[in-house]
């Protein structure tokens, strides 16, 4: 088995800053959103970076490993395909659920369009562990999973974040992608101590670290990835780096991209923080023979990593469900390495077929929450209604932003009225088929309602919808099908 080297300092690759990233000094690696990459059509910028020896790691956002259902085979196959296309040393995803409903609940399937937190319960952990094992077996390279930021607290949780991550890594051998900005977000929004989380999680399982910015409004921290990295996030990075040398650290920026010089300054601040924290030292307290964490176990290692036990659990038994903000929270020449075999499992037994009841319980809880967030149903008992409302509005706003990206003609046609029109459409209309389908449904909704009022704009919107609503471009569709689609759009006009 080939030993993988350290990643170093990286930045999230996005098309908007592709040229800046290519010319930025000191970039050892980049991370690209897996769902935004098309097999056989690698962006020229990424191709040039790879030819220079820059590692590219695919970062998935839609797998939903924390959901109640088993991971979708087609999504896993796509993630594996991106890893092979990029010659990536590992792939990453999130500890989150992104959809709910369906067969397990005998209810309509709902899409969140965003990463939502998994309850830190034994049921959720059992399901997550099995889903991670399924993913590990389907991927040609190691998997690392990321802690997420959240506005909401799940009631009745049984573990802290650090304990949850420790058990996940211990039971599956999965590596961890630690986002220090998300730890800060959860500190502000859920009262969780980031230092305590770092003390409890297995730092020896860390694959790399994310650093990003956000903003605070009305006492809520929004993990925007569109603002400069604040000092508290760098302080958490320093605390982590004082305990372990991260194999890689990456700056994330998804919106409101600054000038290249500003990005370079943020990267310099990250490097400076690592140096000041003594990031070249070994893990503290691990003994003289300890070594820095690696992305790969030794070639002779056939077991899951041995993890240092966390502090004794703060919760000896599950707390009662508590509403509100309690201390327990409630898009789309190589570096190929030798593929990593499916990780050996740790000693904890796999629940196997007996996991079906846990999956159903988790499915019902997640469906109830997601329905409240995107379909306007009552907020489940134990959740803070104010924070649930904040999360619902944040999901709708993100949905509007992403639709504006995947269908840029819509805000161009509708102008300043786009956002209000989309948010009005989204109320009570959950997304069920992805953002492109959402854009088409939004346009159809406007047309059926007789909008826009301006006849020329309405005609342009109708032409846009007709061109994209079928399985083939309008010019290639049979006349009868086009006539049916036209009659449907003109219904009521």
N, C-alpha and C positions, 0 to 999 in steps of 0.2 A: 504494500500500500504506500502510495506517495505521500510524504509529509508535506502539508501545505504551509506556506510561509505566512508571515504576519501581513495584515492589510495596510496598516499605516493610516494616513489622513486622507479622507475622501469627501465628496460632495454629491448630493443627489442630482443626477443628470435629468434635466428637463429641456424640451425643445427650445423654450424661450431663452435659455442661457447656454445653449449648446456651444456656441462659438466662444463665449467667455470661458467656459470650463476647459475647452481645448487649449486655450492660451494661458491658462492660469498656472503659475509655477507651483510645484510642491504637491500636486494632486497625484496620489498613489493609486486611487481606485474610485469608482463611481458606482452608484446604485441607480437602477432604472425600474420604473413601475412595470411589472411583468405584463399586465393587461394592456399596456399601451404599446407593446412591441408586437409586430407582425412577423411570423416565421417567413424567412426568405426575403424580407424587406427591411433589413436592419438599417436604421438611420445612418447616413454617411458619417456623421460626427462620431457615433459609437464605433463604427467600423474603423475609423482612423485612430481613435483612442486605443482600441484593442491591438491594432498593428504596432502601436508604440509600446505595448506591454502593459497598458493600464487595465487592471482587473475590473470587470463589470459584473455586478451581482444583481440578479432579478429579485424584485421585492413585490410579493403578491399582496393584493388588498381585497380579494373577493372570495377567498376559499371558505371563510367562516368556520375555522376549526373549533371555535367555542360554541357552535350551534348544536342543536339536538340531533340533527341528521348526520349520517355518515358523510364524509367528504365526497363531493361530486367527482366521479371518475374523469369526466371530460376536463374539468378545471385542473385536476391533478395532472392529467396528461399534458395540458397546455403549459403548466408550470415546469414540468420535466423537460418539455420541448425547448422552452426558453433557456433553461440551464444548459442544455446541450448546444444550442445555437450560440450561446455566449461563451462556452467553455468555462462556466462559472465554478468556483470552488465550493459554493454553497448557495442555497436559496433561503429566503426569509418570508414569513407570513406573520399574522397577528393572533394574539389570544383574544378573540372577539367573536361575536355572532353578527351577521349582516343580513340574515333573513330568518323568517319564522313562519309557522303555519304549515299547511300542507297535510300530507297523509297522517302524520303522527297526531294531529289535532283535529282531523276531519274539518278543516277550515281553509279558506283561501290562503295561498302563499303570499307573503308580504316581503318586500325588499326595503331595507333601511336606507340604502344608499350611503351608508357610513358605518364605522366600526362602533359597536356597542359593547359595554362591559359584560363579562360573564360573572354570575354570582359565585362567590368563593365558598362553595359548599361541596360536600363529599360527592353528591350526585354530579354536579357540574365538573368536578375534577376527574371523576371516573370516566365520564363521557369524553372530556377533553383528552385524557391520556389515550383512550382507544383511538380517537380521531387522529391524534398525532402519530400513533404507531402505523395506522393505515397510510398516512401521508409519507412517513419515512420509508415504508416498503415500496411506495410507488415512485419515489424520487431517486435519481442516479447520483445525487450528492447529498451531503448533510443538510438538515433542516435546522434553522434557528427561528424561534418565535418571539414576538415583541409584546411587551406590556403596553397597554393603551391608556390614553387619557379619558376621563369620564366626567360628566356633569352629575350623573345620577348615583345614588347609593342603593344597592339591593338590601332589603331588610333581611334579618335573620342569617347573616353570614357566619361562617364557622372558622374562618382563617383570615389572617392578615395577608397582604399581597406578597410579602416576602416568604411566608410559610407556603402559600399556594404555589409560588414559582419553584421553591425548593422541592416540594413533593412532585411537581410536574417533571422537573429535570431528573430527579432521583428515580422515578418510576419508568421513564421512557428513554433516558439518555439524550434527550433533545438539548440542543444548545439554546442560549438565550441571547436575544437582541434587546439590550436595555436602553430604553429611551429616557434620558434624565429629564428632558422637558416634560414628559408625561408624569414622572414622579412629582415634579413641581406643580403641575396642573392638579393632580390628585391631592396634593398638600393644601392648595388653596380651596379647592372645591369640596373635598371630602375630609379635610382635617387629618390626613395621614402623614406621618413623619417620614420624609424620604430617607433620613439617616437610618431609621429603624428598618425600613424596607431593604436598604443596602446591607445592613448588618445581618439580616435573616436570609437573604437570597444566596445561592451558591455562586460566588464570583468566579470559581474555577470553570463554570459552565458557560461563561460569557463568550459569545462569538465576536460581537462588536457593539458599539454604542452610538445612539442617535443624539444629536443636539439640535434644538430648534427654538424658535421664538413664538411668542403669542402676545396676548394683551388681556388686561383685566377691566371688566365693566360691571358695575353694580355688584361687586363682590364675587363675581364669577370669572374664572380664568378661562379664556378661549384659546385652545391650542391651534392657532391659525396657520402656522408655518408661513406667515406673511409679514412677520415683524422681526426686528433684530433680536438676537439671543440676549436675554436679560441676565443681570449679574447673579440672581439666585439659581438659575440653571447652571451657570458656570461653577457656582459653589458646590452644587450637587455633583457635577463632574469631577471637581477637585477631591471631594470626599471619596468618590469611587476610585479615582486614580491613586489615592493615598493607600488603598488597600490592595490594588491589583493593577498591573499594566494592561489596559484594554488592547486586544489584538488589532482593533481598528476603531476609529472614531470618525463619524460622518456628519456633516452639516446638511440639514434638510431645509429647503425653501421651495414652496409650491406656488406662491402668489406674490404680487407686488414686488417683483424682482428689482433689487437695487442695481446701481452701477457695479461693474466688475471689481472696482477698487474697494467697494464696501464689502462685497463677498470675501475678498482677500483679507480684509481687516478682521472679519469675523473668524475666518480660518486661523489667522495669526493669534487671535485671542484664545481660541481653543488650544492651539499648540502651546501657548504660553501657560495656560492653566495646567496642562498636563505636565509641563516641565517643572512648574512651581510645586506641584503636588508630589514630585518625585516619581513620575510614572515609569521610570526605568528600573525601579526597584522590584523585588519579588513580592509575592503576596505576603502581607504582614501576618506574622504569627504562624506561618505554615512550616517553619523549620528551615534549617540551613540548606537542606537538600531540595527545597521547593523550587519549582521552575515557573516561568511565566505561562499563562494559559495559551493553548494552541487551538487551532480550528480542527485538529485531527487527533484522535488517540494514537498512541504508539502502535506500530504495525503488529506487535504481538498481543495487543490488548483486545480481548474478545468479550468484554463485559461493559456495561454502562459505567460512566465515570464515577469514581468514588467521591462522594460529596461530603464536605464538612457539615456535620449536623447543625441546624439552626438553633437559636436559643429556644428554651422551653416555650411551648405555645402559651400565648396570653389567655386564650380561651380554652378552658378545660372541657367545656361542653357548649353546644350551640346556644347562642343567646336568643331570647325571645324576639319576635319580629318587632322592630321599632321604627315608626315612621320618622321621616325627616332626615336631617343630616346628622346621623350619629357617628360615633367613631368607627362603627362597622358599616361599610357602605351597602348600601342597599341593593383615470382613467387609464383604457386600452393600450488574417493569420491568427490562430487562436491561442487560448490559454488553457486548453483542456487539461484537466488533471485526471489521475486514475480515479474512476468512480468509487465511491465509498459504498461498501455493502450495507444492507439494511442493519441499523444499529441493533446490537444484542440487547435484549430486554433485561431490566433489573429484576430483583427477586420478588417484587410485589406481584401477586397473581393478577392475570388479566380477568376482569369480571366476565368476559365472553358473553354467551347468550343471556346470562342473568342481568345484563345491562339494559335490556329493553324497558323495564319499568322506570329506571332512572332517566332514560332518554325521553320517555313520554312525560314524566313529571317536568323535566327541563323544558320540553317543547311547549307544554301548556303555559308555563311561567313566562317564557320568552315571547310567545305569541300574544299573550295578554298585554305585556309591556309594549311590544312593537305596535300593536293595534292602537293602543292609547297614544303613541307618539306620531303615527302617520295616518290613522283613520278616524281619530277623534272619539274613540270609545272611552269609557270611564277608566280613570287611573287605577291600577290594581292597589289593593290594600297594602299599606306599609310604605308606599313611595311618597316622597314629598311632592305635592301637586305643583308648587311653584317651580321647583327644579325640573319636573317633568315637562312643564310648559316651556321653560327655557330650552330644554333639549329638543322638544318638538319644533320650536321656531328655528333652532339652529339646523336641524335636519332639513326643513323646508328651504331655508336660505341656501344651504349647500346644494340641495337638489336644483334650485334655480341657477346657481352658479355653474354647475357641471353641465346642465342642459344648454346653457349659453355658450359653453365651450364646444360641446359635441355638435351643436347646431347653431353655429355663429350667425347664420342668416336671420334667425328669429329676433334677437335683440336689434339687429340692423334694421329689419323691417318694422318692428314695433317701437323702436326708439326708447324714450324714457318710460313708456308705458309697459315695457316688457315685464319688469320685475313684479309690479303690482298685479298684472294680469296672470302671471304664472303662479304667484302665491295664492291668488283667488281660486285658480283652477286646482291647485294641489290640495286645498282643504277638503278632506273627506275622499280624496282620490289617491289612494296609495299607489306607489310605483310597484309594478308587478313584472315588468319585462326588461329592465335595464334602462339606461338613460336615453339611448337612441329611440327606443319604443316610446319612452315618456315624451320626448320632443314631438314625435308624430301625433301622439294622443292629445297633447296640448294644442297643437295647430288645428287638429280636427275639432276639438272642443270650441275653439274660437270661431271657426268657420260655421259650425252648426248653430252657434249663438248669434251669427250675423256680424261678427267682428273680424277685422277692424271696420269701423264705420266708413272710412275712406275707400271708395270703390277700387281705385287703382292698387292700393296696398292690399286689399282683400284678394284681388285677382293674383297679385304676386305671391301671396301666401298660399292660395289654392294651387297655383302652379308648382310651388315648392313642395307642397304635400303630395300632389299627384306624382311628382317625379320620384319620390322616395318611399311611398307607402306600400308599393308592391314588391314582389320578389325580384323584379328586374326593372331597369330604368323605364320611364314612361314610353320612350321611343321604341322600346323592344317589346312592349306588352301587347297582347291581342286586343283588337278593337272592342270586343264585347266586355272584356274585363275592365278596360279603361272606362267604357260607358257606365258600367255598374259603379265603379269608384266615383265617377263624376256625379252620378245621381245621388250617391250617398252624401258627398260633400255639399251638394247644392240643396239637400233636404231642408225644407223650411224656408228657402230663400224666395 
